[in-house]
């Protein structure tokens, strides 16, 4: 069985994106965003290679036109690690250098 975990960078970037969503919209939109993350995580458990290849071990899932999630899959341990959430409207180079 594949498990999903989130890195410390993933947690902090999720907090940043969530704060932005809440600031711009409302709690309902934030809940919809969280639901998208949960749905994508479940889909990744079924197919860990679902995301678009970003680098050798890192893949990208577009959660919404405004947000993406980067993750890596460790096939030997059956673990998906969520690495980073980004707001697609911001400069991705600022975020992606953290990977």
MOBELPE-V585952 format. One record per run of one state. SS is the DSSP state (2 for helix, 1 for strand, 0 for the rest). FROM is the first residue (numbers start at 1). TO is the last residue. If there is no record, write none. Layout:
# MOBELPE-V585952
ss->SS from->FROM to->TO
ss->SS from->FROM to->TO
This chain:
# MOBELPE-V585952
ss->0 from->1 to->2
ss->1 from->3 to->6
ss->0 from->7 to->7
ss->2 from->8 to->24
ss->0 from->25 to->26
ss->2 from->27 to->46
ss->0 from->47 to->51
ss->1 from->52 to->53
ss->0 from->54 to->57
ss->1 from->58 to->64
ss->0 from->65 to->66
ss->1 from->67 to->74
ss->0 from->75 to->78
ss->1 from->79 to->87
ss->0 from->88 to->91
ss->2 from->92 to->96
ss->0 from->97 to->99
